[in-house]
Amino acid sequence: MNFFQILQLSAGILNPAVDSTILETDMLNEVVVTANREEKKAFFVPASISSVNQKHINKHLSRTTPEILFGMAGVFVQKTNHGGGSPFVRGLTGNQTLLLIDGIRLNNSTFRYGPNQYFNTIDPFSISRIEVLKGDGSVQYGSDAMGGTIQVFTENPEFKSGLHGYASGRLASSKIEQSGRVSLSYGTDKVALMANFGKRNFGDLPGGKNTGIQKGSGYDEQMANFKSIFKTKNGELTLAHQYFEATDVPVYHKLVLENYAINQFSTQRRNLSYAKHVQRTENPIFKEISTTASWQQTLEVREIQKNGATNLLKETDHISTKGLNVNVKSAFSKNWTASSGLESYFDLVNSDKLIQYPDSAVKQRGLYPDDSKASSYAFYTLHTYNLNKWSFAAGFRYNAFSLKIKDETLGVSDLNFNAAVPNVSVTYLPIDNYLLYVRYNRGFRAPNVDDMGTLGIVDFRYEIPAYGLKPESADNFELGYKFRSKWLSFSTALFYNKLTNLITRVKLENQVKDAYPVYIKENVESAYLKGFEFDVQGIINAEFKYFGNLTYTYGQNLAKDEPLRRTPPTFGRLGLEYDKSGFFIRPEIQFAGEQKRLASGDISDNRIGPEGTAAWTVLNVYSGFNWRFVSLNMAIQNLGNVDYRLHGSGINSVGRSAVFGLKCSF
């Protein structure tokens, strides 16, 4: 008896009524698209991919888009401030993890190394699904997918639905949250329209039993979305616009631990407009042609003032990104399918700095060189071939980059570089309810304007421009196993990621600027990340199901012979759900181990320090009831009022609190 037969027999012993042809658990049955740029059930994807749908999001009353990912296998979320949230995928974050919205890059040429707040600029109420592709994405989507790819899909209006809509609101204890939203939709046979608007206020965040209210951490948000879908002959045309704005978001740890009276994002705004046309044909070579044109604009305004100072520093960055993607799905034969395309993005970066004195103002060079330009042009192709019990997949991308950086003192620099990366996988599927796969892909991250053109204070250092950089590389290896039955589904993966030509900040000895040490970026580091993930979901009976996951990551900086900076601790989730007749209750335990393996940069980071981060375990309870056109939801967070902090964060997580949500539809 071989290994696969033993597993199948074990599942039958656990529940002798198992029907291997039917899967009632959700985890591996959802259709995902991120891994291969085409629809496929998660079970058959030869990669570790996790997803959450709108039903999950509504049950958890997640406050922000990053917080939706709390508890997902392989994804750790760091929070520099209450208005941020930076997802770590397999130990990497910031500009080493790629973020997408409806297939469009959120990452632009100013995304910085380490945690950032940009994922928080996606309206959580607009999301229909989030997919996380771990350890992959550079062939499919280009630069930055060193640790993985996170794609957000926004809600679509429905055809033949008539006029309908809803009004919803949320209230949380201790004035943590006050949110309101209205939405209208209209659908005929050939036209579907949707528009919504929301406004939110977040009070100061209360921590656990020993922390109390973290004063000065609250902020405000507002958002609006419009989407229309028109049926055309053998296709659809989608026109959409997204608007998000957060105001007066404090960088909390700067106010508490450093000498600042004001340190905040006074404005964090994002606008995205796009048109997408999908055309289907009877020609198998051009089975489906999808064309997306997009225009995204981000505005970030930072206000900084030291204690006792009379001058206020105001930094403004505006990035305009235009994108175009043409993707063709092909079926060369019954067993051979492909997805290929051309892609381009163009960034225009405007940046300035204003020092405001009581009686005057002085304008200076911004954090980035003003009027800098960044272009990306790419061709990619992904192929899958099925042969009996085996499936073979391979892909390739060629990407060319051009940067034109205008520096006031260093002049104009024209920089050009390229990257060519492959991916391959082999899958063994002896029967329909388990598979084994092995996967390799090469990821990369091209140097951007933030790497090459930054001049100013970043975190606790002063950074100067660096124009001799080349792309970072990641060689990802993964071995995975997936199993599904009527009563049980699980997946597990072992991974190893070798990182080379890493861009890092290097301290320039005996150089100080504005009381900060001076740093410059160089390609001088190599490292590796390894670990495993395990994710399980099971059904006890028609009303009860259980779920859990566990993630372990080990990171090592080979150049410095020390732990890799910001490596997440071991973390996971366990829970049980009862769901019947419109009522559900879902207790969950989330936990993380201590993280004492620290890099020198972790020790000097006042968000972590030499003692590292303590282990924690919290209990959350979610419940709700749906009756006709009314939905009532409740979340009790951190029932034990535990004092804890997510590793690397600049603010403690929420203490014992309650959130109530009401939605009335018509």
N, C-alpha and C positions, 0 to 999 in steps of 0.2 A: 504493500500500500504506500503510495507516494504522499508527499506533503499536502498537495491540494485535496486529495481524497480524504485525508485525515481532517482537514479543516471543514470540508463539507459534511462529514459524518458528525463532527463536533456540533455544528449548527443544528443538525437534525436531532441530536440528543437534547440540546437546550430546549428545542421546541419541535416535537415530532410532526407537527402539522405544517411545517415549512413547505411552501411551494416556491421552488427556485425561479419560476418564470414570472412571479409577481413581486413587485417591490412597493410596499406601502410606506416605508420610511422615506423622508424627504432628502436626506443628505446627499445621496449619489444619484437621485432621480431627476434633479433639476437640469434644465437645458442651459448650457453656458456657451459663450462665444469667444471669450477673450483669448483662450489658448491658441486657437487656430484661425481666428477671424471668420469662423463659421459655426452654425448651431450644432451642438453635440451634447448628449447627456454627459454629466460630470463623471459618471462611472467609466465611460469609454475614453476619457481624455487621459493620455499617458503623462500625467503631471499632477502635482499636488495643487488642487484648486478648491477654494472654499467660497461659498456664497451665502448671502442673506437676502431674503425677499421682503416685500412690503409688509406682509403679515407679521414677520419677525420684528421689523422695525416698529410697527404699531404696538405690538405687545410690550416692548421694552421701554416705550416712551423716551427713547434716546434723545438727549438734549442737543447734541451736535452730530455732524457727520462722522468725525473721528470716533466719537463715543459709541456709534453704532457697531464699530469693530471690536469693542471690549469683549473679551472672552472667545474670540475666534481663534481657532488653531493656527499657529504659525505667525500671528500678528500681535505685536505688542504696541501699545500707544503711550507715548510720552507727552506730558503737558507742561510746557514751559510756563504757560499762564492759563487762566481760566478761559480765555477766548482763543486758545490754540488747540493743538492736538496733532502730533506728528506720528503717523503709523510706521513702525519698524516691521519690515518683512525679512525674515531670516537674518536678523541682526543689523540691517542697513536701513537708513532713513534719509530724509532730505533729498538732495539731488541724486542720490544713489537708488531711489525707488521711484518708479514712474507712476504718475497719476493721470487718469483719463476720465473724460466726461462724454458719454455718448460717442466714443471713439475718437475724441479730440483731445490733444495733449493739454493738460493743465500746466505741466512743467514748462517754464520759459527760460530765457537766457540769464535770468538773475536768481534762479533757485540756488540756494546756498547749501553748503555742506552742513550736516547736522540737522537737528530738529528745526522745523519751520511751521508756520501757522496756516499755510495756503489750503490745506484740505478742509479747513473750517469754513472756507468761503463757498461751499456747496450747500444749498438749502436742504436740510434733512427731510423736510416734508415733501419735497419734489421727487424723492428717490423711489423707484420701483424695485431696484435690485443693485447689489454691489457684488462684484466678483474679485477675488484675490488670486492671482496666478503667482505662485511662489517659485523664486529662483529662475524666472524666465521672462521673456518679453522683448528683448532687443531685436531679434529677427523680425518679429511681428510689428513692433511699434517704434523702434529706434533707440536713441540715447537714453540713458538714466536707469534702465531696468536691470541694474546690477543685483539687487536683492529680490526684485519681483515687480509685478504690475498690479495696480489696483484700478479697476474700472467701475465707474458709477453710471448706471442707466437711469434716466429720468422717466417719469410717468408719461404714458401716452394717452390722449383722449380716445374715446371709443366711437366707432361708427354705429349708426342705427340706434343711438342711445337717447335721442331727443334732448330736451333741456333738463339738466340736473346739476347738482352742486352740493356744497356743504359749508357749514361754519363750524370751526373748532376752536377750543381754547384749552390752556393748561395753567394750572396754579400749583406752586410748590411751597412747602413749609419754609419758614424763615425768609420769605421773599426771594428764594433762590431763582424762581422763574415765574414770569407772567407773559404768556404768549397768546396771540390771537391770529386767526387766519380765515380767509374766505376764498372759495373756489367756485368757478362756474364752468360747465362744459356743455357742448352742444354737438350732436352727431346725427348726420343723415347717411344715406347710402354711400355717398362719395366724398363727404367732407366731415372732418372731426376737429373741433376747436376746444381749447382749454386755456383759461387764464386764472391766475390766483395771486393773492397778495398776503403777506404776513408781517407782523411787527412783534418784537420780543424785547423784554427787559430782564436782565439777569442781575440779581442783587449780589452782595458780597457772599462768597462761598464759605459755608461753615465746614470746618474740619471735624475730626473725631473728638473724643472726650477730653483730650488734653490740649487741643488746639483752639477750639472755639471759632468765632467768626474771623475770617481772614480779611480784615478791613482794607478797602481800596482795590478789590479784585473784580468788582462788577462792571458791566458794560451793556450796550444796546445793539440790536440788530434789526434790519428790515430787509425784505426780499420780495421779488415779484418774478413771475414766470409766464410766458405765453408760448403755446405750441399749437400748430395747425398741421393736419395731415390731409392731403388731397389724393384721391385715387386717380391714377392716370391709366392709359392703356397698358396693361401688363406691368403695372408698377405703382409706386407712391412717391409723392413729393412732400417732404417735411420742412416746415419753416419754424424756427424756434428762437426765442430770446430768453436769457437768464440774467437776472440782476440780483446782486447781493451786496450789502454794505453793513459793516460793523463799525461802531464809533466808540472812541475813548476806551480802548482795550489796554489795561495796564500790563506792563511787563513786570509781574508781581515781585519776583525775586530781586529785581534791581531796586525796587522801592524799599524792600525789607532788609536786604543784606548789603546793599551798596549805598553810596552817598548821593542818592537822587531824591529830589522833591517831586519831579515829574519824569516819567519814562513810560511812554505809551504809544500805541498806534492810534492816533486821533482819527484816522480814516483807513479802512481796509475795504476796498471796493473792487468788485469784479463784474464785468458785463461780457456776455458771450452771445453772439448771434451766429446762427448757422442755417444753411440750406442743404438738405440731403435728398438726392434723387436715387431711387432704386428701380432698375429696369430688368425685367425677366424676359428671356428669349427661349426659343426652342433649339437654338444652337448649343450643343453641349460644351463647346469651347468657351462660349460667353453666356453661360447659364444664368448668371446674375451679374449686373454691372451696377456698382454703387459709387456715387460721386458725392463728396461732401466738401463744401466750401465754408470756411469759418473765419470769424473776426472776433478776437478776444482782447479785452482791455482790462488791465489791472492798475489800480492806483493805491499806493501805500504812502501814508504821511506819518512820520514819526516825530514826536515832540519830546525833547530831553532838556531837563534843567537840574543842575546840581543844587544840593541844599545850600542856602545862603547866597546863591548866585543871583545876579540881576538880569542876566541874559538868558534867553530861551532859544535853543537850537531846534530848527524845524527842517527836517529832511523829507524831500518828496521824490518818489520814483513812479514814473508812469511807463508801462510797457504795453505796446500795441503789437498783437500777434495775428498775422494772417496765415491761414492754412488751406491746403487743397490736398485731397486724397481721392484717388480713383482705384477701386478694388474690383477685381474680376474673379468670380467663382466659376470653376470649370469642372466638368466630369468627362475625363478622357476615355473612361471605360466604366464598367460596373464597379470595378475594384479600385480605380485610380481617380482621386479627386484632388483639386488644387485651389489655392487662393493666392492671387498675385496682384501687385499693384505698384503705383507710383505715388510718392508723397513729398510734399514740400511745406516748409514753414518759414516765415520771415518775421523777425522781431525788430522793432524800433524802440530803443531805450532812451527815455528822457529823465534826467536826474539833476536835482539842484539842492542847495543847502542855503538856508537863510538864518542868520544870527540876529535875533531881535533884542535890542537894548531898549531901555525906557524911553529914549528920545530919538533913536535911529535904528537902522537895519543895514546889515552887510550881507551881500550875496556872495557865495563861494561855490567852488566845485562840489558837486553832490557826491554821494557814496560811489556812484558809477560815472564814467565819462559820459557827458551829455551827447545825445544824438549818435550813440553807438548802434551798430546794426549787426544782426546775426542771421544767417541763412542756412537752411538744411534742405538737401535734395536726396531722395532715396528711391531705390528699386528693391522690392522684396518678392519672394515667391515661396510658398509653403505647399508641400505635397504629402499625400497619404495614400499608401497602397496596401490593400488587404489581401492576404493569401492564406486561405483556410483558417487555421487557428492563430495566425500571426498577423500583425499589423506593423508596417514600417512607415515612419514619417521623417521627412527631412525638409529643411528650409535654409534660405540664404538671403542676406540683405547686404547691399552696398549703399553706404551713406557718405555723402560729401558735405563738408561744412565750410562756411566762410564767415569770418568776423572782421568787422571794420570798427576799430576802437579809436575814438578821437580824444586824446588826453591833452589837457591844457599845457602841461610842461613837457611831456614826452613826444608830442606830435601824434600823427595818424599812423596806426599800425594795421596792415592788412594781413590777416592770418588765415591760412587754408590747411585743412587736414581731412583725412577720411578714415573710414572704418569698414571692414568687410567681415561679417560674422555668420557662422552656421549654427543650425541645431539639428539633432538627429534623435530618434527614439525607436525602440523596438518593444512591442507589446505581445505578450502571450496570453491568449484568451481561450482556454480549453473548453469551457462551457460558459453559459450566460451569467453566472453569478459570482465569478471571481476572475481576476486578471493580475498579471505580474508585468511590470515594465521597468526598463532602464532608459535613462535619458541623459543627453549631454547637450549643452548649449553654451555659446560664448556670448557674454554680455559686454557692453561697453558704455562709457560715459564720456562724451566729448567735452573738453574745456569750454566754459561759457563766459559771459561778460563778468559774472560775479567772481569767477576764478582769476581772470586776467586783469580786470580793471578796478577792483575794489580799492578805495583809498579812504581810510577813516577808522573809527572805533567800531569793532565787531566783538560782541560779548566783552571779554576782559583783556582785549589786545588791540593794538593799532596795526592795521594791515595796509600794505603798499602793493601796487600793481606788479603782475608777473606775466610776461608775454612769451616765455619759452616753453609752454606746457604742451603735452600731448595727451591723447585719450587714455583714460583708465580702462582696465580689462578685468573681466571676471569669467573664470571657467567653472561652470556649474555642472556637477554630477549628481544624479539622483536615482535611487533604487526604490520602487514603490510597489505596494500590494493593496488591492481593493477587493472587498467582499460585500455582497448584498444578498438578501433573501427577503421573504415576506415580513420577517420579524426583526431583522437585524441588518445594519449596514455599518461598515467601518473601513477606514483607509489608514495606511501608515506609510511613512517615507523616511528613508535615510538620505541625508544630503551632505555634500562637501563642495565648498565654493572657494576656489583659489583666486585671490585678488592681487593684481600686479599693476605697476605704474601708478599707484595711488597718489593722488594729489593731496598734499597735507601742508599745513602752515609750519614754516621753519622759523625759529626765533633768530633774529640778527643780534649777535652779542654786542653789548655795550651801546645799544641804540634805544632811546626812549623818546616818545612823542606824547605830549599832553599827559604825562605821568603814567603812560601805558607802554609796555614793552612792544617793540616793533617786530612784525612777522611778515614773511613773504611765502607764497605758495610754490611748491616744487613737486615733481614726480619722483619721490624718493622712498616710498614705502611699498611693502608687500605684506600680505596677511592671508589668513584663511579663516573660514567659518565652517563648522560642522555641527551636526546634531540630528535630531529626529522629531517627527510629529506623529501623533496618534489621535484620531477623531472617530467617535462612535455614536451611533444613535440606534435605539431599539424600542420596540413596541411590546408592552406587557399585555394589553388587551385593547379594546376599542377606545377606551377613555384615557389610558395611561401610557406615557412613553418616557424614556430616560435618555440622557445624552451626557457626553463628557469629552474632554480632549486634554492633551498634555503636549507641551513643547519644550524641548531642551536645545540650547544653543551654546556653543563653545567657540569663542573668537580669540585668535592669537595674532599679534603684530610681529611679523618675522623680522622686520627692519630694526625694531627697538627691543625685541626679545621681551615683550611684556603683553598682557592681555589687550585685545582690541578694544578701543574706546567705545563706551556706551553699549557693550554687549548686554542684552536683556537677561534677566534671571530665568530660571525654569518657572513656567507658569501654566495655568490651566483652568478648567471649569468643570463642574459636576452639577447635574440638575435633574429634576423630575417635573413632568407636566401632566395636569388633569384637564381634559377639555371635553365638555358635553353640553349639548343644548344651548349653545351660545355663551356658556360660562367657562372660564379657564382660570387656573391658578398655577403659577410656575415658580417654585423656589429654586434658587441657583446659588451655589457656592463658587466664588472666584478666589483664586489664590496665586501667590508668587513666592518663590523661595528668596532667601537673602542673596545679595550680590556683593561679594567681598573681593572678587577678582577685578581689580581696578587698574586701569592704565594711569600713567602719570597725569594725563590730561583730566581724567576723572577725579583724581585726588585734589587737583588744583581748582576744579570746578565747584563753586560754592553751592550748586544744586545737588552735589553728591558728597564730596568731602572724603577724607581719609578713612572714615568708618564705613563707607558704602551705604547700601540701602537694606533695611531690615525686611525680613519675611512678613507676609501678611495673609490673612484669610478673612473674607467678608461674606455675609449672607444677604442676598437681595431677594425680595419676593415681588412677583408681578401677578396682577390679576385683572380681569376685565369681564364685561358682560355686553353682549350685543342683543338689542331688541328692536326689531323692525328697522327704523331709520335712526336709531340712537345707539351710540357706542360709548361706554363708560369704562375707562381704564385707570388703574392705580399701580404705582410702583413704590415700594418701601425699600429704600437704599440703605445699605450698611446697618442692618438691624442691630448689630452689637455695638455700634458707635465706635468702631475700631479707628485708631489713629494710624494712618498709613499714607505712603507716598509711592507713586509709580516711579520706578528707577529712572533717574535723570531729570525728573520734573522739577519745576521751580515753585510749585504750590502743592499743598497736601490735598488728597482726594476728599470727596464729600463725606461728611459724617452722617449720623442717623437723620433721615429726612423722608418726606412723603411727597409724591407728585401725583396730581389728579388731572386726567384728561377727559374732555367731553367733546363728542363730535355728533352733529345733527345733520343728516343728509336729506335731500329731497329729489 
